[in-house]
Amino acid sequence: QISKAGPQLCTPGCLLALPTEMADTSAIQGFVGIDLSILNTVVSCSSKDEPSAVTVAVNDVSNRSTPAVVGFDGNLRLIGESAETKISQCPKQMVTALPAVLGSVEAARASFERFGCLWNYSEAGMIGPMRFGDREDLTLQPSSCLAALLQKLVSFGIGNSVFDIKSEGGETSPQTFEAVIAVPDAWGEAELSTLRGAVDVLSWRLELVHVIPYSAALATAYAQRMSQKLGDGEERRVMAFVDIGYSQSAVSVVAYTPAAEGADVQELGVEVLASCAAPKLGVHTLCVVLAEHINKELEAKGGEIVTLASKRGARLMTALQKSVKELSMLKDTTLALECFFPDESDLKVDFSRALFEDLIQKQMQELIDLTNQALREASVTAETIHSVELVGGGMRIPRVQQLLSEIFPDDSAPEDDATGKGISKRLRFSLDGASAVASGASHFAAGRRALKTKWDLASQASSLDDKALSECRGLEAWMTTTNNKELSRLAKSNELESYIFEVRSWLSGPDRALLKPDVTEPLVEEASRWFEDAQYDEATTLEVYEERLGGLKRQLEEHGKDYFEKKRKEKEEKEKFLDAEAEKERQRRQELGMNDDKDDRKMAKSERMKLAAKNKEEGNTVFKAGNLEDAAARYQRSLQHMNKYYMLDVSPEEKKEADALTLSIQLNLAQVYLKLAAQTEKDSGKDKAEAVYKKAQASTEEALKIDPENVKAKFRKATAMERLGDLDGASKEVKSALKTDPENSDLLKLKERLDKLQAAQNAKAKKMYGKMFG
């Protein structure tokens, strides 16, 4: 299963170099990096103005990862989260593990079976038949489905209107993004030709789309993590990257050297010494081992075994992924699935970490062999490796860490109570394991070309000939039109339903009489009865909904003129008030010198909330990566959005949701300030740290305004007060928090420390007063 990285997208021994011939980038507005994983994809992005400010893009439900699933439901084409939720209902309509079936027909068939896919894959290598629109026999090229997924992913990073599918003989607007797609190191010519086909279907400019292996993305991300600098006096650093993903694993050895003196661009030199991949070793493999163990136990008891390529099999694999995560934290776990078997009996299996490690011995030996192979091919010894960066879903598995610690030992590592073998300090987790590949790809797109590619899409043969490409583009245009029409129809249906509910609330409000309820209530009830039947009839077209909604509005406005006139005046008065408040805020910011950071955009409440949540997630990401200043800035930006949100007309339910988000942001910001203050105190002394500790205390006080009994807020407030010397105030907060959570170990430790400090303070004061008064 161990193989070298497919075609040489980056060649070992290739030093950092920017392309000699740059593409025309005059229309570029941003850069996108895509981690094209089999289970979940991740997108990162940056703008042309700030290319180094890479952030992880959230999808349409504000998640940082998106399932690699494309599906069809009636007249809707579903991609990502919306498709994943439909897998259990219509598994044959949802194309799961899409990136796994992009190679040759034989390889794709093997991956199809390996991952237990339930949709149809033909002998000719086509996806389908599927039901969509007015067709019952829709078959698609893998490139076509990949094109839909890529288009969706790029929209998360740049926006929904950055490109259009080119019709035959038509023109497209200039491409406004440059993209880098990071793929598994084991990809070969067949997978790359399918990717070329997908890019052709989308009519993206080939010179603005690049492909790099995961190892190159990680090498780029690490160089950026180091701020393109090595330590003082450090002339060369050799790193190992161990990526244990869902479907595959890879080990690469990379050498970094300082930037050349006088270079126009100060970037580290990067040399890939070796890159080895195991395409069939990953978290999925470990889950399959556990599934086989379960089947053996079931068979021994005369029970029915579980076929992985089934609904029950898919459910089991999802539960096993959770079990693997739990065994990374706990010594024992229980897998329990209710009504799992045909007779509706449950499945319950106890796993211990010891059993898990015994079952996966073969896979762990494969990881050892893979690591040693990479070291041999790099012509280095384990002793010369500065440190080992672990990424991927399997990086937290204790057995993985133990084995790598044995290969890369550190004599100062403390012993683990359970194994007697400590985890080597040379194992590092400084890169965000979930987003490092996407972030590295985005930095590459923005010009941080840590490794020069020797392969480009323009010179790669496509899996689609001219005829197949024309057919795919035609299908894509039809599917897009069909999907958009259905979305518009459903949106108008929802608008009508919402309007009916809104009018009912008006009719139960204080201005009810202005609506002439004796006339308007029957109209609303008649519209409601019609809607209850129409919403389940696909024959109810967009035009019918528009006619019904428009007619209802005209009738209500005709009979309730006085009501709508009153609401119009109230709206005008409110807008004047908001404009006045905005002007006051502008003046305040000007006085404080904050004009450069103002945000006077008018946007919907949902958009404001989404931006606040996005900034918070960005803060979480950079905080995990250790960038405290950046994390604080992003949390503050999130709070700015929330402050503007509260100025809008929000319902009690919306305020409750906003309070929950604001509370979380303030708690996170307090934690960042505490860590920043501790670092400042260490580097520059207590006096300079005092202002930062006060910021931490202020954030906790804002959090307590929302939730006066929040234990985290009280603990962090007490911690800040302790460092500021207010021991009495800190003790008061701890005692209050312990009333809510008397068994909280962190609070109990802090209480013990405060008691000792107060006792020492009292003893010192007693001694001082004794000397004064003899």
N, C-alpha and C positions, 0 to 999 in steps of 0.2 A: 504493500500500500504506500510505501514511501517513494516519492518521486521528486525530481527537481521541478522548479517552477516552469510551467509549459513553455510557450515561445518566449524568447528573451525580450520581454518588454523593457526590462532594465538589466544591464549586463554586469556581473560581478567585476569589480575593478573600474567601474565607470565613475569618474569624479563629478562633483557638482558642476553643472554647466547650464547656462540659459540657452534656449534655442537660438541659432544664428539667424534664422529667418522668422521674424515675428509676423503673425497674421494681422490683418487690419482689425483693430479693436476699437475704432472710433465710436461704434454704437454700443459698446459694452457698458452695462450699468452695474453688473455684479458678477460674483463668482460662486459656483456651486460644486460641492463635493458630495459624492454619493457612495455609500458603503452598500454594495449590491449583494447582500447576504441572502441565504436561502430561506431563512425563517423570518427575520425582521430586517428591514432596510433602515438606514439612518442618513439624514441629509444635513449638511452644514453649509453655511454661506457667509459671504462678506460682500461689502459694497465696493464700488470702484474708488470711492473717496477714502475709505478705510479698509484696504484689502487685508490687513493683518488682524483686524477685529473680527475673527471668525466666531460665529455662534452656531449652535445646533438649532436647526429649524424645527418647529412643531408642525404636526399635520393638522387636518381639519377638525380633529377633536382634541387638539392641544397635547398630543403625546409626542415624545421625542423619537420614537421608533414606529415604523409602519410595516405591517405584515406584507410580505411579498405575495399577495393574492390578487388575482383578477377574476371577477365573476360576472354572471348575467342573471338578472331577475326580472322577468317580464320585459319591459322596455327600458330598464335601467342597466347600465354597465357599472358594476361596483368595483372599486379599487381600494385596497388597503383595509382599514378598519371596518368599513361597511361590508366588504366582501367576507371578512373573517367571521363576522357575526352570523352569516348565513350558511356557514359550512355545515352545521348540524341539521339544518332544515333542507338544504338542497345541495348535497355534497358533489353531485355530478356536474353541477353548474359552476362550481368554484374551483379555479385553477390554482391549487396550492403549490408551494415549493417551486415556483416558476423558474428562478435562476438555475435550478438543478437540471432542467430539461432543455438546455440551450445547445448542447453538444450534438454529436452524431446520433443517429437514430438508435444505434445499439447502446451507446452510453446513456442516452436520455431514457431509454426503456429500463435500464438497470437502476437509474436514479429514481424513476417513477415507482418502481417496485420497492426500492430501499426505503423511501419515505412514505410508503403506504398511501399513495395518492388514490383518490376515489373517482376523479373525473376521467373522461375518455381520452385515450391517446392511441392514434391509429398506427397501423403497421408502416404507413408512409411517413410517419413523424409529424402528423397534424394533430392539433388540439381540437377535440370535438368528436361527434356533433353536439352542438349546444342549441338551446332554445333562446332566441332573442328577437324582439320585434315581431315581425310577421313571418319569421323563418323558424323552422323546426330542425333544420339540418346544417346549421352554421358551423363550418370548420375553419380553423385559423392557423396560420403559420406561427410558430413560436416567436418569431420576430415581431409579429403584429401585437401579440399580448405584451411582449416586452416594451414595445413602443408606448402602449397605453400606460404601463407602470412608470416608465421613465418620465413621460410627460407630466404625470401626477406628482412625482417626486420633485421635479424641478419647480413646479408651481409652488410647493411649500417654501422653497428657498427664495424665489424671485417674485412670484405672483402669478395669478391665473391668466394674464393677458400678455405674456412675453413672447409668444410665438403662435403661429397658426399652422394647421395642416395645409400643405400646398395642394391645391386641386390641379388637375391636368391642365397645363398651359397657363395656370394662374401665377400670381406673384405673391410673395410673402413679405411681411415687414422685416426690417433688419433684425437679426438675432441679437438680443440684448444681454446675453450671458455667455460665459465661458465655463464649461463643465469638465470635471474629471470624475471618471467612474472607476472606483477601486473594486477589483475582482479577486477571487481566490488565486493563490499562487499556482495552483495546479491546472488552471484553465489552459485549453489548447486551441488549435487553429479553428476547430468547428465552433466552439463557443464564441470566439471573437468574430467569426463571419456572421453569426446570428446577431450579435450586437451591431455590427456594421449594417445589417439589414434593417434593424430597428431604427437606427439613426437616419437611414435613407427614407424610411416610411415617414418620419417626422420632418424630413427636409432640413435638418440641422446642418449647419456649416461644419464640414469635416475637420477643418483646421482649428475649430473652436471646441472640439470634443476630444478628450484624451482618455486613455486607459492605462492604469497602472496596477500592479499587484498589491495585495495587502501589505507585503513587506516594505515596499517603497513608500506607501502611505504612512506606515508607522515610523519609518526612518525620518520622513519629512516632519511628522508631528513632534517627534522627539527633539529634532533640531530647533524647532520653533519653541518648544517647551523650555529649552535651555537658552532662549533669547539669542540664538545663533552665537553663543559664546561657550568656551570651556572654562575650567577653573584657572586661576592664576598660575602661570608656569606650566600648564598642562599642554603638551605638544600633540598628544594623540590619545583618543579614548576609544576602546573597542567594546561595543555593547552587544548583548544578545537579546533578541525579542522572541518571546514564546507566545504565540497566539493560538489559544484553544477555543475555537468557535463552535457553533452548533453542528455544522456538517463536516468541518475539516480542521486540521491543525497545521501550523507552519512554524518553523524555527529559522530565524535569520541572524546573521552575524554582520554587524555594521561598524565601520571605523569612521570616527569623526576627527577632523583636524581643524585648527584655527583658520580663519579667513586670511588670505594673503595680505600683507601690508600694502597699503595704498590702493586696495581694490575699491572700485566704485560702489559695489554692493558688498556690505559686510555680512557674509554668510559663511557658515561652517562648510568645510569640504566634507563630502559624504561619499564613502566607498562601501558598496555591498560586497563583503568578502564571500558570503555564501547564503543561499536561501533554499531550504528543503521543505517539502510539503508532504503531508499524509492526507490524501483526499477523502479517506474513509474513516478517519479518527476524529471524533468530536463528541460533544455532549450528547448528541443524538445516538451515537454508538453506545455510550454508556447506558442510556435509557433502554436501548434494545436489549442489552445484556440483562438488565433488571427484568424486562418483560419476559425474556426467555426463562429466567429463574421462576417467575410467577407461573408461567405455563407448565413448567416441570412439576411444580407443587400441585397445580390443579389436576394435571394428568395423573399424578400419583394418588390423588384422592378420588379419581374417577370423575372429575368435573370436566366441564367444557373449556377447551383452551381458547385463547383470544387471538384472532387473526388481526394483525396490525393494519392491514388494508381493509378496514371496516370502520363504521361509526364508533363502535366500542373500542376498537384499537386506537383510533385517534383520541378518544377520551382518555384512554389509559396512558398514552404517550404524554399528553398534556399534564396529567397528574404525576407522572414519573419525573418530568422536568422539575416540578415543584419539590418532589422528594429529594432529588439530587441537591437542590439548593439548600433544603433543610438539613441534609446530612453534612453540608459544609459548615453549618453553625452548631448543630446538635449531634450527640452521639447516637441518638435513636430517633426514629420517626415512624409514623403510621400512615399508610396510604389507605384511604377509605373512600369508596365510590358507592353511593346509594343506588338501589334499583339498577344494578349494572348488568345482570344476566337476564336472559329472556323470561325467566320466571319471576323477575323483579327482585331477586335476592341481591344482597350487597356483596361487594368485594372489599375485603379488609386484609391488608398485609403489613406485618411489622418488619421494618428494616433497621439494622444497626450499621453504624459506620464500619465496624469490623467486617461484617458480612459484605458490604458494598466493596470494600477494598480487596477482599478475597476474590470476589467475582470479576473484578476488572484488572486482575494481574496481567493478563495478556495485553490489554490496551495500554497499561502503564509501562510495560516493557517496550512497547512500540514507541511510546513517547521518549523513553530513554534512548532508544536506538536513533530516533529522529534527531535528538539533540546532539548526540555524539557524532552523527553523520555530518551535521552542519559545522561542528567544530573541526572535523577532519578536512572537510572541503575548504574551510576558511584558512586552514594551516595555522590554527591557533590552539592553545591549550585552555582548559577551563580557568587556570590560574591567571591568564592574561585578560580575562573578561572583567571589565570594570564593574558592571552590574547587569542584572537581567530584568527586563521590563516584561511583566505578565499582563496580557490583555485577553479579552474574549470571555465567554460565559463560563468556561471551566477553570478560570484563573484562581478562584477561591476554594477549589477542592483541596482539602488538607493533604491528601496523598500526593497530589501533583506538586504541592509546595515542598513536601518532605523529600520527594525524589529529586527535585531540582536543587534543593539545599544540599543533598549529598553530592551532586555533580559540581555545584558551585558553593563549597562550604565557607563558613565564616567562623573562626575559632571563638569569637567573642559572643556568638549567638547563645542565648540562654536556653536551657533544656525545657522541653515541654513535659508537663507532668504526666501526660498519658503515654507518650512515646519514648520519652527520654532523649529525643532528638529535637533540637531547636530549629526554628525556621531561620535560614541564613539571612543576614542583613543585606546581602547582595541581591536578594529578590526585592524588586521595587514595583510599586503600583502608582507611580506618579502620573501616568497617562490615564485618562478616563477610559476604562475598558470598553464601555458601550459606544463611545463616540470618537475614539482616537483615530480610527481608520477614516471616517468621514471628514474629520477635521484636517487630517494630513492631506486628504484629497483636495479639500477646499484651499489650503495653503498652496498646494501645487498649482491649482487653477489660477491663483492670484499672482503667480510668478515665482514662488519659492520652489524652483525646480531642483530639488535635492538629488534627483537622479534623472539623467537624460534618457528619454525613451528612444529605442531603436525601431519601434513599430508605431505606425499611425493608421488611423482609420482610412485615410485616403488611398493608401497602398494595399489595404486589406481587401481580399475578395469577399463579396457579399454572399450570403446564403440565398439571396433572391435574385433571379434573373430579371430582365426588363419586364417580362410579362407578369411574373409573380409580384414584382414591386408595384406595377400599375394596379393589379387586383387588390393588393393590400391597402394601397392608398385610397382606392375607391371604397373598400370595406370600412376603412377607418373614418372616412368622411360620412358614410351612411350611419355607422354606429354612433359617431359623435352627434349627428343631427337627431337621431332617434332618442338618444339619451337626454339631450338638451331639451327636446320637446316634452319628454316625460317629466323632467325636472320642473319645467315651467308649468306644466299641468298640475303637478302635485303642489307646487308653491301657491298657485292660485286657489287650489282647493283648501290649503291651510289658511290662506288669507281670508277666504269666505268664512270658514269655521271660526277663526279668531274674531272676525268682525261681528259675527252673531253673538259670541260670548261677551264682546265689548259692549254691544248695544244692550244686552241684558243687564250688565252692570250699571249702565246709564239709567236704565229703567228702574233700578232699585236704589238709585242715588238721590241726593237732596233736590236735584233739578228735574226730577221725574216728570212733573206736571208740564214743563216746557216742551216735552216730546209728544204730548197728546197721546198718552198710553192707550186710550180706548181705540185709537186708530192704528198706532204703530205696533203694539204688542201682537195682534193677530198676524201682521205682516212678518214679524220676526219668527213667530212659531211656525208659520207656513214654510218659510225659508229653511228652518231647522229640520222640519220633517222631510223636505225635499232632499236636503244634504245627506241625511242619514241613509237614504237609499242610493243616492248618486255616487257617494264616495267609494262604494264597492263595485261600481260599474265602470270598467275601463272604456266603455263607449262614451262616457261623459268627457267631452273634449275640453281643451283649454278655452275655446271660444264660448262654450256653454257656461263654464264657470265665470268667465268675464262678463257675460250677459246677465247672469243671475246676480252677481255681486254689484255690478253697475246699476242694475234696476233697483236693488234693495237700497243702495245708497241714495239714489235720486228720490225714491219715495220718502225715506226718512228725512232727507234735507228739505223736502217740500212741506212735510207735516210738522217738522220740528225746527222751523227757521229761527225761532227765538233761542232755542237751546244752542244751536251751532253758532249764532252770533255772539252769545255770551262766552262760549269756549274760545272763539277767535280772539276776542278782546283779552281774555285771561292769558292766552298764549303770547300775545304781543307784549303784555305787561311783564310776563316772566322773561321773555327774551331781552327786554330792556334791562331788567334787573341783572340777568346773567352777563350782558355786555358791560354793565357798570362794574360788576364784580371782577370781570376779566381785565378791565382797565385798571382797577385798583391793584390787581395782582401784577400787571405789567409794570406799574409804577414802583411797586414794592421790589420787584426783581431788579429794576433798573437802579434803584437806590442801593441794592445789595451787590450790584455788579454781576447779576446772574442772567443778563440778556441773552448771552450766547447759548444758553441751555433751555430757552423757553419753548413751550409747546402749545401753540394757540390753535391747533387743528380742531375742527369741529367733526365729531364722529359719533356713530351710534354707541349706545351703552355697551352692547355686546362686543363691539370692536375694541372699545376702551378696556373692558375687562380682559379680553383676549390678549391685548398687548401687555397688560400688567402681569398676567400669568406667564406670558412668554419671557418677559424680563426676569421674573422670579426664577424660572427654570434655568435661564442662562446663568443667573447668579449661583444657583446650586451647582451647575456644571463647573464653573471656574473656581468655586470654593473647593470642590473635591479635588481639583487639580492644583490647589495650593495658591492660587492667585487671589489673595485677600482683597487688595485694593480694587481690582476689577469686579469682584463679587459685591463689594459694598456699593460701587457705582451703579451696578445693575439693579440691586435691591432698591436703591434710592430712586432710580428711574421708574421702577415698578410702583413705588409709593406715590410718585408724581401723577401717574395715570390714575391711581385710586383716589387721590385728592380731587381730581377733576371729575371722576365718576360720581363722587358724593355730591357734587354741585348740581348734578342732573336730577330729574324727577324719578326717584327710585321707589319701588314698592317695598313693603316690609320683607317680602321674600328675597328681593334683590339685595336689600341692605344686609340681610342675614348672610347671604352668599359673599357679599363684598367684605363684611366684617371677618368672615372666616379666612379669606385670602389675605386681608390686611394683617390679621393676627399672625399668620404664618410668616409673612414677610418681615414683620417687626421682630419676631423671635429669631429668624435667620440672621437679620441684620445685627441684632444684639450679639449673637454668637461670633459673627465675623469681627465685630469691634473688640470683643474680648480677646480673640486670638491676635488681632492687630496690636492691641494694647500690650499684650504679653511680649510680642516680638519687639515692639518699640521700647518697652522697659528693659529688655535684654540688650538691645543695641545702643540705646541712647539715654537710658536712665529713667527713673520713676517720674521725674518732673514732666518730661515730655509725654510720658504715657498717660498722665492724669487726664488730659483733655479727651483722649480716646476712650478711657474707662467711663468718663461722664457721658459720652455718646452712647455707649452700651447701656448705661443706666437709663438714659432718656428713651431708648428704644423699648426697653422692658416696661417702662411706665406707660408708654403708648399702648403696648400690648395689654397691660392690665386694665386700661380704660375699656377695652373691648370685653375681656374676660377676667374679672377681678380675682378669680380663684385659680387661674392658670398656674400650674406647678412649675412648668419650664420657665415661665416669665419670672416667677419669684426666685427660683434658683439662680438664674442668670443675673437678676438684680442684686441678690445677696452677694454673688461673686464679685460683681463690679464694686459694690459698696465696701466689701472687705479690702479690695486693693486700694480703694480711696481712703481707707483708714476709719470708716464708719462701722465699727464692730457692733455697736448696739443696734444700729439700723439693719445690718446684715442678719444679726441673730433674730431680730423681730420677723424678718421676711422668711427665714428658715422655719421658725416655730409655726408661723401661719401656714406654710406649705405642708408641713408635717401633719397638720390637722386633716388635710385633704388626702395625703398619701403617706401614712405613718411608716411604711416599710420601704420607702424609696432610699436605696443605698447611697446615691449621690448626695441626697440631703443629709443623711445620717453622718456621712463622712465630713461634709462641710460643717455640720453642727459640732462635731468633735473637734475639728480644727479651730473653729471660732471660740469654743469653750477654753481651749488651751491658750489661745492668744489673749482672750480676756483675762484669764487667770494670770498670765505673765504681765499683762498691762496693769492689773490691780496690784500685783506684788511690787512692780516698779514704782507705782504711785505711792504705795505705803512706805516704801523705803525712802523715797524722796521727801515725803512729809515728815517722816521720822527725823531726818537730818535737819529739816527746817525748824522743828519745834522741840528737838532734843529729847 
